[in-house]
Structures are given as C-alpha cells and as structure tokens.
C-alpha cells in the first residue's frame, strides 16, 4: 500500500468512528456572583425604629395589599433579594405580644416541609437588645427570619427572600452575604419615637 492509500484509509476510519460518538449535554451552569463590599446607611427618621442598611439596597415602602404603616422592604437588585420588614405596635398588651410572637413562629414553621434544618438563635446586640434569629436550610423560600421586640411597645419581624428559581446551593455566597447584612442590621438596631 502506498502512503496515499494509507492516509485515505486512516481518514475514513477517523470519519466513521468520529461520527458514532454519543453527545452528552453539559450540566447547567450558574453565573458567578461578585459580592459588593459592605457599606451602610442609616434609615430615615420617619420610622419608629432605626438601623443601618446596605448602600447596595433600595429602601422601598411595602406595597403588598395587606401592608401597614412602617412596613418596608430592602431590595437588593444585584442579588435579586428582599428583606421584608414588618412593624407592629404592642401598646403594653401581653395578648398582642403573644399573638405577634406566635405569628412569627408560624410563618417560620411553614418552611418545615422543605427545610432540612431550622436553627433558632437568641442574639444579644451591642446596645443590649435581644433578637431571635431563625436560619432555615434547604430549598426554602426564606433562608433567614428574625424578630426584635421591647416586649411592651414595639414588635418588628424581618424575613429574607430571593426572587429567583436558582437552587440554594448555588445561591450560597449570596445567602451568606445577606446573612451578614441582616446581622449588621440587628446589631445597629434601635427603637425610637416617631416624628410626626
């Protein structure tokens, strides 16, 4: 056989065996999340509470159909996440306090179906306030919730939500970033009188 015939036979073998390969699709990839450096701003004076929130978040009024005065939302456009903040006056009513605390536990417990872990921690802030922080793990709609109360006049609840269908394992860097922001919010939290 000549070199030309050998080359021709080798090319034919490569073509025939190359076409019989099975195609395997690549798994879905996720975008790399670049987290911004933390920077914080104070809340406006018109609310009965104050804390520092991220410069990377937009402070919005809660526009849900059942929102009440002093309910706000911190929207993070880069991460497509929200921290919903709800506020209720207690008015020295032990019954109202129990009702609000029970509602907070009920809302966190609704995630038990999809959560593989729910950790509750009591946090003491530098200013002496006490907050209850609930961390939820698994494919849950809300990965972190918290409550702060002075037990006589004010009750505040916050919940973190991501507006995406991406799985939580892929969102882990964003979830960790948001948890740090929430802890900064809690550690800088204070009650204050409402300015009329």
C-alpha positions in Angstrom: 0.0 0.0 0.0 1.2 3.5 -0.8 1.3 6.3 1.7 -1.7 8.0 -0.1 -3.9 4.9 0.3 -2.8 4.5 4.0 -3.7 8.2 4.6 -7.0 7.7 2.9 -7.9 4.6 4.9 -6.9 6.4 8.2 -9.1 9.4 7.3 -12.0 7.1 6.6 -11.6 5.3 9.9 -11.5 8.6 11.7 -14.6 9.8 10.0 -16.6 6.6 10.7 -15.5 6.3 14.3 -15.8 10.0 15.0 -19.5 10.1 13.9 -20.5 7.3 16.2 -19.9 9.2 19.4 -22.7 9.9 21.7 -23.4 13.6 22.6 -23.5 14.4 26.3 -25.0 17.7 27.2 -23.2 19.9 29.7 -24.8 20.4 33.1 -26.5 23.8 33.7 -24.0 26.4 34.9 -24.7 29.3 37.1 -23.4 32.8 36.9 -20.6 33.8 39.2 -21.8 36.2 41.9 -19.5 39.1 42.7 -20.5 40.5 46.1 -20.1 44.2 46.7 -18.1 45.5 49.6 -20.4 46.3 52.6 -21.3 49.9 53.0 -24.1 51.1 55.3 -26.6 54.0 55.5 -29.0 55.0 58.4 -32.8 54.7 58.0 -34.8 57.9 57.6 -36.1 59.5 60.8 -39.8 58.9 60.0 -39.8 55.3 61.3 -40.3 54.1 64.9 -37.0 52.1 64.6 -33.6 52.6 63.2 -30.8 50.5 61.9 -28.1 50.7 59.3 -28.9 49.1 55.9 -26.7 48.3 52.9 -25.9 51.1 50.4 -26.5 48.4 47.7 -30.1 48.0 48.7 -33.1 50.2 47.8 -35.3 51.2 50.6 -38.9 50.8 49.5 -42.3 51.0 51.0 -44.1 47.7 51.3 -46.8 47.7 48.6 -48.5 44.4 49.4 -52.2 44.6 49.7 -52.1 44.0 53.4 -49.2 46.2 54.3 -49.3 48.6 57.3 -47.7 51.8 58.3 -43.9 51.5 58.9 -43.6 48.3 56.8 -40.6 48.5 54.5 -38.7 46.4 52.1 -35.0 46.4 51.4 -34.5 45.3 47.8 -31.0 44.2 46.6 -31.2 44.5 42.8 -27.8 42.8 42.2 -28.7 39.7 44.2 -32.5 39.8 43.4 -33.3 39.5 47.1 -35.5 41.3 49.6 -35.7 41.8 53.3 -39.3 42.3 54.3 -39.6 44.3 57.5 -43.0 44.4 59.3 -43.6 46.5 62.4 -46.5 46.3 64.9 -47.2 48.4 68.0 -47.8 46.3 71.1 -49.4 49.0 73.2 -48.5 47.3 76.5 -50.7 44.4 75.6 -49.4 41.0 76.6 -52.0 39.4 74.4 -50.8 41.3 71.3 -47.2 40.4 72.1 -48.1 36.7 72.3 -50.1 36.9 69.0 -47.2 38.5 67.2 -44.6 36.0 68.5 -46.9 33.1 67.6 -47.4 34.5 64.1 -43.6 34.8 63.7 -43.1 31.2 64.7 -46.0 30.0 62.5 -44.5 31.8 59.5 -41.1 30.2 60.1 -42.6 26.8 60.7 -44.4 26.8 57.3 -41.0 26.1 55.8 -40.6 22.8 57.6 -41.8 20.9 54.6 -38.8 21.8 52.5 -36.3 22.7 55.2 -33.8 20.1 56.3 -32.7 22.3 59.3 -34.2 25.2 61.2 -31.8 26.8 63.7 -33.1 29.3 66.2 -30.6 31.6 68.0 -31.1 34.3 70.5 -28.8 37.2 69.8 -27.9 40.0 72.2 -27.0 43.2 70.4 -24.2 45.6 71.5 -26.9 48.0 72.7 -28.5 45.4 74.9 -31.4 44.4 72.6 -32.5 40.8 72.2 -33.3 39.4 68.8 -34.5 35.9 67.8 -32.8 34.8 64.6 -34.1 31.7 62.6 -31.9 30.2 59.9 -33.5 27.8 57.5 -31.5 25.4 55.4 -32.8 23.6 52.3 -34.8 24.6 49.3 -36.9 27.1 51.2 -38.4 30.5 50.1 -36.9 32.3 53.1 -33.4 31.5 54.3 -33.4 33.7 57.4 -36.0 35.4 59.6 -35.7 37.5 62.8 -37.8 39.3 65.4 -37.0 42.1 67.8 -39.2 43.4 70.5 -39.0 45.6 73.6 -41.9 43.4 75.0 -44.1 46.5 75.8 -44.5 48.9 72.9 -42.8 47.6 69.7 -42.5 44.4 67.7 -40.5 44.0 64.4 -40.1 41.0 62.2 -37.9 40.6 59.2 -37.6 37.9 56.5 -35.1 37.3 53.7 -36.4 36.2 50.3 -34.6 35.6 46.9 -36.6 36.3 43.8 -35.0 33.6 41.7 -35.6 29.9 40.8 -31.9 29.1 41.3 -31.2 26.4 43.9 -29.9 27.5 47.3 -26.7 25.6 47.0 -25.8 27.9 44.0 -27.0 30.9 46.0 -24.8 30.1 49.0 -22.4 33.0 48.5 -25.4 35.4 48.2 -27.2 33.9 51.2 -24.1 34.2 53.3 -23.7 37.9 52.2 -27.3 38.6 53.1 -27.0 37.0 56.5 -24.1 39.3 57.3 -26.1 42.3 56.2 -29.0 41.1 58.4 -26.7 40.7 61.4 -25.4 44.2 60.8 -29.0 45.4 60.7 -29.8 43.6 64.0 -26.6 44.8 65.7 -27.3 48.5 64.8 -31.0 48.3 65.7 -32.7 50.8 68.0 -36.3 51.8 68.9 -37.2 55.5 68.7 -40.2 57.7 68.9 -42.0 58.5 65.7 -41.6 62.0 64.3 -44.9 63.4 63.4 
